[in-house]
Amino acid sequence: MFIGVAVVFLNPAVTLWGACQASPWRTQHLECGHRPNLSNSPPAAMIADPLLRLLHLTGVAVWVGGMFFAYLCLRPVAGSVLEPPPRLRLWRGVFARFFPWVWASVAAILLSGGAMMAATGMAGAPRNWHLMLGIGLVMAGIFCYVWFGPYRVLGRAVDAQDWPAAGAALNRIRQAVGTNLVLGLANIAVATLGRWLA
């Protein structure tokens, strides 16, 4: 996951090398290390690549940015000004709005990243692309754990006004989101500094 970030920020030579391995058209019209002749570029290839990058980076921005805001900004303030019942109701409402966007982001990242990886080929992809894919899959697994586990418990506990159970579920969500935030920021670093892994 976050594979498309690397396409934007990696050393152009690495990107062009991967492109040369990817398709017969690019092998024919692109010498590695030189700019492609865009006048001969197939329209579909010219359009698809920027759109995949846009889709990928938008998913990253929504997911990681949302976690950063929730964990480092909203959580401390909510904990300091709200008593447990309204605070737990607040978090249930926040997650109800944010988590569907996370699902959309995960789908966008996987589809766009998978398409770019397929175009390059697993064997031809830079090493950091594989690392980003592995970290991203771990992040997706953690989110699935949150969605199907403590998030459901939180909703039922808030409905039943079982505040201790709701607080325990929220704490598990907090730990999982904190882990995913660290992984997400690490993946951005792998994408932007990935040339050092070459």
Disulfide bonds with the S-S distance in Angstrom:
Cys20-Cys32 2.46
